[in-house]
């Protein structure tokens, strides 16, 4: 079961998925992040992956879909602090070049 925490901060919104971002949870995660993007006005949404244990292809698809939605609304989606497994998957799929994870939430908000 994936739990998603949302925290409004100066400069953007931080979304923290806790658990496994998989086929089972990807749709709900995508809907949650899309709703946050719609609420903001071209702001930055940072997905803090420090509490995300595992991501599969459906989870990656949800992240890419959220990135596209954020950019279409004039904002941006940035990843922060991915776990070792998430970093490995992003690298293997070359999505680290598109999603460009930052080491921390603060850096993702500043960038």
C-alpha positions as CSV (number, residue, x, y, z in Angstrom):
1,X,0.0,0.0,0.0
2,X,1.4,3.4,-1.0
3,X,0.8,6.4,1.2
4,X,1.3,9.8,-0.3
5,X,2.1,12.8,1.8
6,X,1.7,16.4,0.4
7,X,3.5,19.4,1.8
8,X,3.1,22.9,0.5
9,X,6.4,24.9,0.7
10,X,7.9,28.1,-0.5
11,X,8.5,27.7,-4.2
12,X,6.4,24.5,-4.7
13,X,4.7,21.4,-3.4
14,X,6.5,18.3,-2.1
15,X,4.8,15.0,-2.7
16,X,6.3,12.1,-0.8
17,X,5.2,8.6,-1.8
18,X,5.9,6.1,1.0
19,X,6.1,2.4,0.1
20,X,6.0,0.8,-3.4
21,X,5.1,2.7,-6.5
22,X,3.9,-0.2,-8.7
23,X,1.1,-1.2,-11.0
24,X,-1.2,-1.4,-8.1
25,X,-0.6,2.2,-6.8
26,X,0.6,4.1,-9.9
27,X,-2.9,5.2,-11.0
28,X,-3.8,6.6,-7.6
29,X,-0.4,8.3,-7.3
30,X,-0.7,9.9,-10.8
31,X,-4.2,11.2,-9.9
32,X,-3.0,12.6,-6.6
33,X,-0.1,14.4,-8.2
34,X,-2.2,15.6,-11.2
35,X,-4.7,17.1,-8.7
36,X,-1.8,19.0,-7.0
37,X,-0.5,20.3,-10.3
38,X,-4.0,21.5,-11.2
39,X,-4.3,23.3,-7.8
40,X,-1.0,25.2,-8.3
41,X,-0.3,27.8,-11.0
42,X,2.7,26.7,-12.9
43,X,4.6,25.8,-9.8
44,X,7.2,23.2,-9.1
45,X,6.2,19.8,-7.8
46,X,9.0,17.9,-6.1
47,X,8.5,14.1,-5.7
48,X,10.6,13.1,-2.7
49,X,11.5,9.5,-3.3
50,X,13.5,9.0,-0.1
51,X,10.6,6.9,1.3
52,X,9.9,5.0,-1.9
53,X,11.2,1.4,-1.6
54,X,10.5,0.2,-5.1
55,X,9.4,1.5,-8.5
56,X,8.3,-0.7,-11.4
57,X,7.5,0.3,-15.0
58,X,4.0,1.4,-14.1
59,X,5.5,3.7,-11.4
60,X,8.0,5.1,-13.9
61,X,5.1,5.7,-16.4
62,X,3.2,7.6,-13.7
63,X,6.2,9.8,-13.0
64,X,6.7,10.6,-16.7
65,X,2.9,11.3,-17.1
66,X,3.1,13.7,-14.1
67,X,6.1,15.4,-15.6
68,X,4.3,16.0,-18.9
69,X,1.2,17.3,-17.1
70,X,3.3,19.7,-14.9
71,X,5.1,21.1,-18.0
72,X,1.9,21.5,-19.9
73,X,0.6,23.6,-17.1
74,X,3.7,25.8,-17.1
75,X,5.3,24.2,-14.1
76,X,7.9,21.5,-13.6
77,X,8.1,18.1,-11.8
78,X,11.4,17.2,-10.1
79,X,12.6,14.1,-8.3
80,X,14.5,14.3,-5.1
81,X,16.5,11.9,-2.9
82,X,15.7,8.6,-4.8
83,X,16.5,5.4,-2.9
84,X,19.2,3.1,-4.3
85,X,16.6,0.8,-6.1
86,X,14.9,3.8,-7.7
87,X,18.2,5.3,-8.8
88,X,19.1,2.0,-10.4
89,X,15.8,1.7,-12.3
90,X,16.0,5.4,-13.4
91,X,19.6,4.7,-14.7
92,X,18.7,1.4,-16.5
93,X,15.9,3.0,-18.3
94,X,17.8,6.3,-19.0
95,X,14.9,8.2,-17.4
96,X,17.4,9.8,-15.1
97,X,18.3,12.0,-18.1
98,X,14.6,13.1,-18.4
99,X,13.6,13.3,-14.8
100,X,17.0,14.4,-13.5
101,X,16.8,13.5,-9.8
102,X,18.3,15.9,-7.3
103,X,20.1,14.8,-4.1
104,X,17.6,16.6,-1.8
105,X,14.2,18.3,-1.7
106,X,15.8,21.7,-1.0
107,X,18.0,21.4,-4.1
108,X,15.0,20.3,-6.2
109,X,13.1,23.4,-5.0
110,X,16.0,25.7,-5.7
111,X,17.1,24.4,-9.1
